[in-house]
Amino acid sequence: MEIHKLKEYIKAAENISDMLYANDVSGAQKFIGETVNNVNNIYLGYINRADELRNRGIDIPVDILLSQMKNLMTAIDSKDIIMLADTMLYEIKEGMQFFIDVENELGGAQA
């Protein structure tokens, strides 16, 4: 995964959470679907590579990543705006930061 793409997803998570905190749900809805799809694909990509990365000395906390994805889906399913904003800002952003660290450890190469 390219680092600049991960940074774009961090910015998207921040923007969505800002809109939700400002009660601009309709504005956030324009971006939530695509962002959640991208986040899901990225998380699954790293989870699926956990064994390969572990062999390279990089530990992928699969349980934590799955928990973050579950929290994201729970917030969406329950239409809990604050939970969604918090999950995007704290958990998903943190996950993307972790993936940037992984990519930096891999030498910035594409995954």
N, C-alpha and C positions, 0 to 999 in steps of 0.2 A: 504494500500500500504506500502510495506516495505521501510524504509528510505534509505537503501543502494541501492535499485533499483532507487529511485528518484535521488540519487547522481550520479548513472551511467548515467542517462538521462541528467543530467546537464553536465557531462563530454562529452557526445556525442554531445550535442548542441554546446559546446565550440569547440570541434574538428571540427565539420562541418563548423562552422563559420570561424575558423582559415584557413581551406582549401579554403573556398570560398574567403576570403580576400587575400589569396596567389594566387588566380586564378587557383586553382587546382580543377576545376569543376568536372572532371571525377573521381577524388579521393573522392570528397564529395558525388557524386551520388551513390556510393556504399553503403552509410550509410543513405542517406536522406529518402528513402522509409520506411525502418523499423523504423527509429527514428520518423518520422512523424506519422506513424501508432500507435506507442507506446504512443506518446504525445497525440494524439487524444483520445485514449482509457482512458488515465489517466485523462485528462481534463473532458471528458464526465462522468467518474466515480464520480468525485467530484461534478460536476454540478448536476448530478442526485441525489446526496445525500445532496444537499443544505438544504432542509427542515429538514432532520434528524439532520444534523450538527448544523443548526440554533437552534434547540431545545436543543442542548447540549452547546449552548453559543458560537458557532464558526460561524462567518459570512463568507460565500463564495460569493465573488463578481462576480456573474454569468455574468453580462454584460461585465466586464473587461476580464474575461476568454474567453467568446465568441468572443470578439474583437481580442484578441491575436490569437485565432485559425483562425479567418477570415483573419488576416494579414498574417499568415503563408501560408494559402491556396492561397491568392492573389499573394504572392511572387512566389510561385511555378507555379501557372497558367500563370503568366506573364513572367516567366523565368527571373525575376529580381534578379540577383545574390547578389547584395549589400543589397537589401531589405530582402532577405532570410537570409543572414549572420547577419544583424542587428536584425531581428526578432528572430532568434535562440539565439543570444548572449544576447539580452536585454529582450525581452518579454518572450520567452519560459523558459530561465534560471530563470528569476524572478518568473514565475509561478511555476516551480519545487521547488524553494526555499520556496515559500509560502506553497506548499503542505508539505514540510518537517516541517515547523512550525506547520501546522495543525496536522500532525502525532505526533509531540512532545507534542502538547497540549492534544492529545488523549492518551498520554502515550506510544507512539511508537508502538501501536498496529496495526495490519494489517487492512486495510480498506476492 
